[in-house]
Structures are given as structure tokens and as C-alpha cells.
Amino acid sequence: MNTNSRFLSLQCHLTGKKYPIDTPIRFCPISQQPLVANYQMDRPISKEILQGRPADMWRYKEMLPVLEDKYIISLGEGMTPLLEAQNLTRILGISRFQIKDEGNNPTGSFKARGLSMAVSKAAEWGLQEFCVPTAGNAGSALAAYTARLGGKAHIFMPVATPDVFQKDCEIMGAKVHKVDGSIKDAGAAMSRHPLYADWWDVTTLKEPFRLEGKKTMGYEIAEQLNWVLPDVIIYPTGGGTGLIGIWKAFQEMLKLGWIKDITTKMVAVQTKVCNPVVLAYEKGLDYTDTYENPGITIANGLRVPKPFGDRLIMKTIKESKGIAVHVSEQDMVEAMSLCAVKEGLFLAPEGAAVLKAAQNLVKSGFIKSTDHVIMLNTGSPYKYIENLV
């Protein structure tokens, strides 16, 4: 059955060159930059089409790239809760503070959205064997969706990744390779593997469809708020796909007429031991340099020395009049405790980084007392327990 997708083309965000949608392609061969999916916008789509649809990310299928329902590989990802954090609202002294809890997704993180989409579109292209470098959660998600498809997954992860992620991948049939160093080193080891050319590489933003899965967070936030956007969204930023995706969703909804305007500032949060986006923001750059020798962090997902989509991250921050900030390891531990005690919600370290950033941004005046703020908790904390003991 046709999904009625409006998917039209893939386009290099830097050169503007467009590519057809019927041929497997990962990124722009000319610029070596990410490709972004374009959709037909000249015919209106009413929000009313959402009524009665399943509460998952595929409810927005007209604005997603899979063309036929039979290729959708789903475990029920999406439509995660948007929680009212009333006690933290009072502590922060702002109008409204909410937590979008992505730990409720299959495999315990927001990575389920991106990998569900990437594997589904790859299946539509006739591809079944995948590889990815991962700090943990992306590997778990790829292993799960590949298993659902009946394909094969090859996961490359840093030695410092908590063991639970390795076991999680292996129990779903994936082949796991542990690599010394950071996720950058894992990616390099993967590309040197003698069978690499036989695999479909779904590295963050080195293929275009993980972004399309992640953008559904933006559609959900708008729908959950009755189509009125918040003043600030704070996002933990490693590879940056979620930050970019939410902003892409807002722009699409504006063109569709689903929202009246975009009032949201996008905030990227990193850890001090690996903060290439913050350093680039402070220098006024539209790209990031490689962060050499990143330190060990309890927030594995933030240990990304050079995001492939760095230009799209910086573009999102600039267009939204946002900011990039960092926090310390101790800050994350303290914020984790604060949220647990005050809201009964155990945050992943990446989510705790975001909460601490919110506190700091209130103090600095970037967040106003009248602001409505949403933070993203991108995953379940339970896979990180060995980082915390």
C-alpha cells in the first residue's frame, strides 16, 4: 500500500545539487556533505489526517521518505511523553519546563527513530546488511531493526562503551567490534574493514534518513503542544541529528501551515571533555574543528570529536538564534540527582547535561522568566549504570 509520501528528492545542503530518490546514495559525492530530503509542498496537507492514526512516528508518513507501507520496519517508536516538570519549573523560575522523554522508545533511546527510518528506506532500496560506529544507543537500535528486517548488522564501538550495549547488540544477532579510542576511531576502523564495501553504512548524517526519523520529535512536540511551539528547546549534541531534525520539522510545518510561526531557539549542549560545537560557536565558525583527544565522559553519546553534520548543526543554531554551551561531568551527576529527587525521573547523563545547561542559561539571562522551555532526555539511564558506579 502506498504511504502517499511527498518525498521528492535528496539535496546537498551545501551545493544545492539534487539527487533522485530511486537510487541508493548516502551523501553528496561532490562536497562530501550530508544530503537532506525534500518534499512536495505546493499542495496543502491538513492536520486532520492525523486523527485516528496510531500514536507512533509513522503517523506523519506523508512527510517521511518511505513510499510503500510494506517496507516500514517498526517496533512502535515515537510519540514519547512530554512531561510537565512542575517542581523544576519552580526551581528554575520560568513559565513552563517540560521534558520530552525519549527513553520510552524501543531499545531505550531516540536512536530508535533514526534507525527505524534508515533501515526501512534501505529495505525499500533492497539493502539488508548494515554497519555503524556507535557510542552505544545507535548500535542497539540498528541491531534491533536489522533483526526485525531479517538482515545483518556490524557494530563498531569504543572500548569505553558500557558492556551492556555490546551484550544488547549481540543478543539481537549483530556482530560487535570493540575499538580503542572514540567514535571517530570506531568509524575509521569500520571503513578499513575488508568487507566494508559490502555493507550499507548508516553513520550519523552520512546517510539521509536517520535525520528524517529524528525530525519526528519536532512534529510530535508541535502536536503535543496543540501546534504552538516553545520558546527554547535544549538538546544534547553529539552527532547533532536530533537538533537538526527538530529544526527541519519546524520549517516543514511552517510551509504546510500546521504552525503559524517559529519562535523557538535551539540550544546545543556538550560536555567540557569533548565540545567541538561549543568551541565553533564561540569562534563564530560555520563548521567545527576536530576535537583532539576527547576525555572520558559518563555521557557516551556526547563524545563525538567531529560531527559529520557540523555545518548543519551550526546553521541550526544560527538560524534559530540559539546557543551552544557545555557542562562538566560533576554537573551531570548533580543534575541527575536533582531531577530524580524533584520529579521522580532518572535522566540519562546526556539528559542531565541538558538540565544543568537550563539552570546555567536561566542564570545567564538567555532563558527568560516568561519562557516555555523543553529539554530532551534522549535515552534511558539504565544502560549507563556502570558509568555511574
C-alpha positions in Angstrom: 0.0 0.0 0.0 1.2 3.5 -0.9 2.1 5.8 2.0 1.2 8.9 0.0 4.7 10.2 0.8 5.5 13.7 -0.6 9.2 12.7 -0.9 10.7 14.4 -4.0 14.4 14.5 -3.9 17.7 14.4 -1.9 19.6 17.6 -2.0 23.1 18.6 -0.9 22.7 21.3 1.8 26.0 23.0 0.7 26.0 22.9 -3.1 22.2 22.6 -3.7 22.7 19.7 -6.1 19.7 17.4 -6.2 19.7 13.6 -6.5 16.9 11.2 -7.4 15.1 9.1 -4.8 15.2 5.7 -6.6 19.0 5.1 -6.4 20.8 4.3 -3.2 23.1 7.2 -2.2 24.5 8.2 1.2 26.0 11.7 1.0 27.0 14.2 -1.7 29.9 12.8 -3.7 31.0 16.3 -4.8 31.0 18.1 -1.4 31.2 15.1 0.9 28.4 16.8 2.8 25.0 15.4 4.1 22.0 15.1 1.8 18.7 16.4 3.0 15.2 15.1 1.9 12.9 17.5 0.1 9.1 17.1 0.0 6.4 18.4 -2.3 4.9 21.5 -0.5 2.7 23.1 -3.2 -0.4 21.0 -2.3 -1.7 21.5 1.2 -1.9 18.7 3.8 -4.5 19.1 6.5 -3.6 18.3 10.1 -6.9 16.4 10.2 -5.2 13.4 8.5 -3.6 12.6 11.8 -6.9 11.9 13.6 -7.3 8.2 14.4 -3.8 7.3 13.3 -1.5 5.1 15.6 0.5 7.0 18.2 3.9 6.4 16.6 6.3 8.4 14.4 4.8 6.9 11.2 1.6 8.9 11.7 3.5 11.7 9.7 4.1 9.3 6.8 3.3 11.9 4.1 6.3 13.8 5.2 8.6 10.8 5.5 10.6 9.1 2.8 9.3 5.5 2.7 7.0 5.1 -0.3 5.3 1.8 0.5 3.9 0.6 3.8 5.3 -2.9 3.3 8.8 -1.7 3.8 8.2 0.0 7.2 10.3 -1.7 9.9 8.7 -0.6 13.2 8.8 -1.5 16.8 6.4 1.2 17.9 8.9 4.1 18.1 7.7 7.6 18.6 5.0 9.7 20.4 7.1 9.7 23.6 5.7 11.6 26.6 6.1 15.3 27.0 6.2 15.6 30.8 5.3 18.6 32.9 8.2 19.2 35.3 6.3 21.4 37.7 8.9 21.2 40.5 11.8 22.0 38.2 9.7 24.9 36.7 9.5 26.4 40.2 13.2 25.8 40.8 14.2 27.4 37.5 11.8 30.3 38.0 10.4 30.2 34.5 6.9 30.0 33.0 7.0 26.3 32.0 9.5 23.5 31.8 8.8 20.2 30.1 10.8 17.0 29.5 10.4 15.1 26.3 11.4 11.6 27.5 12.9 9.6 24.6 13.9 6.8 26.9 10.4 5.4 26.3 11.4 4.4 22.7 12.2 0.8 21.7 15.9 0.0 22.7 15.7 2.8 25.2 16.6 5.9 23.2 15.8 8.4 20.5 18.1 6.4 18.2 15.2 4.1 17.5 13.5 6.8 15.4 16.5 7.3 13.1 17.4 3.6 12.7 13.8 2.6 12.1 13.7 5.1 9.2 17.2 4.3 7.9 16.6 0.5 7.9 13.1 0.9 6.4 14.3 3.1 3.5 17.3 0.8 2.9 14.9 -2.2 2.8 12.9 -0.3 0.1 16.1 0.1 -1.8 16.7 -3.7 -1.5 19.6 -3.4 1.1 19.9 -5.8 4.1 23.4 -5.6 5.5 24.4 -2.6 7.6 27.2 -1.1 9.6 27.6 1.7 12.1 30.1 3.2 14.5 28.4 3.9 17.8 28.8 5.3 21.3 26.1 2.7 22.3 22.5 3.5 21.6 22.7 3.7 17.8 24.2 0.2 17.8 21.4 -1.2 19.9 18.8 0.4 17.6 20.5 -0.8 14.4 20.8 -4.3 15.8 17.1 -4.4 16.7 15.7 -3.0 13.5 18.1 -5.2 11.4 16.9 -8.2 13.4 13.3 -7.2 12.7 14.1 -6.9 9.0 16.0 -10.2 8.9 19.2 -8.6 7.8 22.7 -8.4 9.3 24.3 -5.7 11.4 28.0 -4.9 12.1 28.6 -2.6 15.1 31.8 -0.8 15.8 32.0 0.8 19.3 34.7 2.3 21.5 36.2 0.0 24.2 34.9 2.6 26.8 31.3 1.9 25.8 29.4 0.2 28.7 29.3 -3.5 28.3 25.5 -3.6 28.3 25.5 -2.1 24.8 27.7 -4.9 23.5 25.5 -7.5 25.0 22.4 -5.8 23.8 23.7 -5.8 20.2 25.0 -9.4 20.3 21.8 -10.9 21.7 20.0 -9.5 18.7 22.4 -11.2 16.4 24.7 -8.3 15.5 28.5 -8.6 15.1 30.2 -6.3 17.6 33.8 -4.9 17.1 35.3 -3.0 20.1 37.8 -0.3 19.1 40.3 1.7 21.1 39.6 5.5 21.1 36.4 7.5 20.3 33.5 7.0 18.0 35.7 8.7 15.3 38.3 5.9 15.7 35.4 3.3 15.6 34.3 4.8 12.3 37.8 4.7 10.9 38.2 1.0 11.9 34.9 0.2 10.3 35.8 1.9 7.0 39.1 -0.1 6.9 37.3 -3.5 7.3 37.8 -5.7 4.3 34.1 -6.3 3.9 33.1 -2.6 4.4 32.1 -2.2 0.7 29.5 -4.9 1.1 27.7 -3.1 3.9 25.3 -0.1 3.9 26.9 2.5 6.2 24.3 4.3 8.4 26.7 6.6 10.2 25.1 9.7 11.6 24.2 12.0 8.6 26.4 10.0 6.2 23.1 8.7 5.0 20.0 10.9 4.8 17.2 9.0 6.5 18.2 8.9 10.2 17.6 12.6 10.1 14.1 12.0 8.8 13.3 9.7 11.7 14.7 12.1 14.2 12.7 15.1 12.8 9.5 13.4 14.0 10.4 14.6 17.5 9.7 18.1 16.2 6.3 17.1 14.7 5.4 15.4 18.0 6.4 18.4 20.1 4.2 20.7 18.0 1.2 18.3 18.0 1.6 17.7 21.8 1.5 21.5 22.3 -1.5 22.0 20.0 0.7 23.4 17.3 2.2 26.3 19.4 6.0 26.0 19.7 8.0 26.6 22.9 10.5 29.5 23.3 13.5 27.3 23.8 14.5 23.6 23.1 17.6 22.3 24.8 19.3 19.3 23.2 22.3 17.2 24.0 24.5 17.3 20.9 27.0 14.7 19.8 26.3 13.9 16.1 23.6 16.6 16.2 20.9 14.7 14.1 18.1 15.4 16.6 18.9 19.1 16.9 18.9 19.5 13.1 15.9 17.2 12.7 13.6 19.1 15.1 14.5 22.4 13.3 13.8 20.8 9.9 10.4 19.6 11.1 9.5 23.1 12.3 10.4 24.6 8.9 8.4 21.9 7.1 5.3 22.5 9.3 5.5 26.2 8.7 5.4 25.6 4.9 2.5 23.2 5.5 0.6 25.7 7.5 0.5 23.4 10.6 2.1 26.1 12.7 1.9 29.9 12.4 5.4 30.8 13.2 8.7 29.5 14.6 9.6 31.2 17.9 12.0 28.5 19.2 15.7 29.0 20.0 17.7 25.8 19.7 20.4 25.1 22.3 23.2 22.6 21.7 24.7 21.1 24.9 28.0 19.3 25.1 30.4 18.1 27.8 33.6 20.0 28.6 35.7 17.0 27.7 34.5 17.0 24.1 32.9 20.2 22.9 33.7 21.0 19.3 30.3 22.6 18.7 30.8 25.0 21.6 34.2 26.0 20.5 33.0 26.6 17.0 30.1 28.7 18.3 32.4 30.8 20.5 34.6 31.4 17.5 31.7 32.3 15.2 32.5 29.5 12.8 30.0 27.7 10.5 31.9 24.4 10.9 33.7 22.6 13.7 37.3 21.6 14.0 38.1 18.1 15.2 38.4 17.9 19.0 41.6 16.2 19.6 42.0 13.6 22.4 38.4 13.8 23.9 38.2 12.8 27.5 36.2 10.0 29.0 32.7 11.0 29.9 29.7 9.4 31.6 27.6 10.7 28.6 28.9 8.4 25.9 26.7 10.0 23.3 28.4 13.3 23.6 31.9 12.0 22.9 31.9 12.9 19.2 35.1 14.8 18.2 33.9 15.9 14.7 30.2 15.6 13.8 29.8 14.8 10.1 26.8 17.3 10.0 28.8 20.1 11.7 27.7 22.7 9.2 24.0 21.8 9.6 24.4 22.0 13.4 25.9 25.4 13.3 23.3 26.5 10.7 20.5 25.4 13.0 21.9 27.3 16.0 22.4 30.5 13.9 19.0 30.4 12.2 17.2 29.8 15.5 19.2 32.5 17.3 20.3 29.7 19.7 23.5 29.0 21.5 25.9 26.2 22.3 27.0 25.5 25.8 28.9 22.9 27.8 28.8 21.4 31.3 31.1 19.4 33.5 31.0 15.7 34.4 30.1 16.7 38.0 27.4 19.0 36.7 25.7 16.0 35.1 25.8 13.9 38.2 24.3 16.7 40.3 21.5 17.4 37.7 20.7 13.7 37.5 20.2 13.7 41.3 18.1 16.9 41.2 15.7 15.6 38.6 15.3 12.2 40.3 14.6 13.8 43.7 12.3 16.6 42.4 10.5 14.9 39.5 11.0 11.1 40.1 12.6 10.9 36.7 16.0 9.2 36.3 17.8 11.0 33.4 20.4 9.6 31.1 23.7 11.5 31.5 23.0 13.4 28.2 19.7 14.5 29.6 21.3 15.5 32.9 23.7 17.7 30.9 20.7 19.4 29.3 19.1 20.1 32.7 22.3 21.7 34.1 22.5 23.8 30.9 19.0 25.0 31.5 20.0 26.1 35.0 23.0 27.9 33.7 21.1 29.6 30.9 18.5 30.9 33.4 21.3 32.4 35.4 22.9 34.0 32.4 19.6 35.5 31.2 19.4 33.6 27.9 16.3 31.9 29.2 13.8 34.5 30.5 11.4 34.1 33.4 8.5 34.1 30.9 9.9 31.4 28.7 8.4 28.0 27.9 11.4 25.5 27.8 11.5 21.9 26.6 14.5 19.7 27.3 15.2 16.4 25.6 16.1 13.3 27.7 17.5 11.3 24.8 17.6 7.8 26.4 17.2 5.5 29.3 19.7 5.9 32.1 19.8 2.2 32.9 22.3 1.3 30.2 24.7 3.7 31.8 24.8 2.3 35.3 28.4 1.1 35.1 29.4 4.6 34.2 27.9 5.9 37.4 29.4 3.4 40.0 
